[in-house]
């Protein structure tokens, strides 16, 4: 995390970034543990769908549905908090 924070020369920018990261983390906590794990595997660890399927023993359809629903829920929460526009 320190490498990312070094990119912000202004303390205010660092605070805004950290606030936004906390909001993302809080949004992840609203997901079930399986859905948050699937989401993090895909978008944080950059796992392939096939790797997620193998890890969770789910069908492709259930895995993709989990990712779609989780993304929508997180986007809705972040939008309601003003961190992203509804069209983003």
C-alpha positions, 0 to 999 in steps of 0.5 A, spaced: 500 500 500 505 504 501 507 504 494 500 506 491 500 512 497 507 515 494 504 517 488 500 522 491 504 528 493 498 532 497 496 529 503 489 531 502 489 526 495 492 521 500 486 521 505 481 521 499 484 515 496 484 511 503 477 513 504 475 510 497 479 504 499 475 503 505 469 504 502 470 499 497 472 494 503 466 496 506 462 494 500 466 487 499 464 486 506 456 486 504 457 480 500 457 473 502 464 470 503 463 466 497 461 471 493 467 476 496 472 470 495 470 469 487 470 477 486 477 478 489 480 472 486 477 475 479 479 482 480 484 482 485 488 476 484 486 476 476 484 469 476 481 466 470 474 464 470 476 456 470 481 457 476 475 460 480 470 454 478 476 449 480 477 452 487 469 453 488 466 447 485 461 451 481 458 451 474 461 457 469 454 460 470 454 460 477 461 463 477 459 468 472 452 470 475 456 471 482 461 476 479 455 480 475 451 480 482 457 482 486 459 487 481 452 491 481 452 491 488 459 494 489 457 499 484 451 501 487 454 502 494 459 506 491 455 510 487 450 511 493 456 514 497 458 518 491 465 515 489 463 513 482 457 516 477 452 511 476 454 511 469 461 509 470 
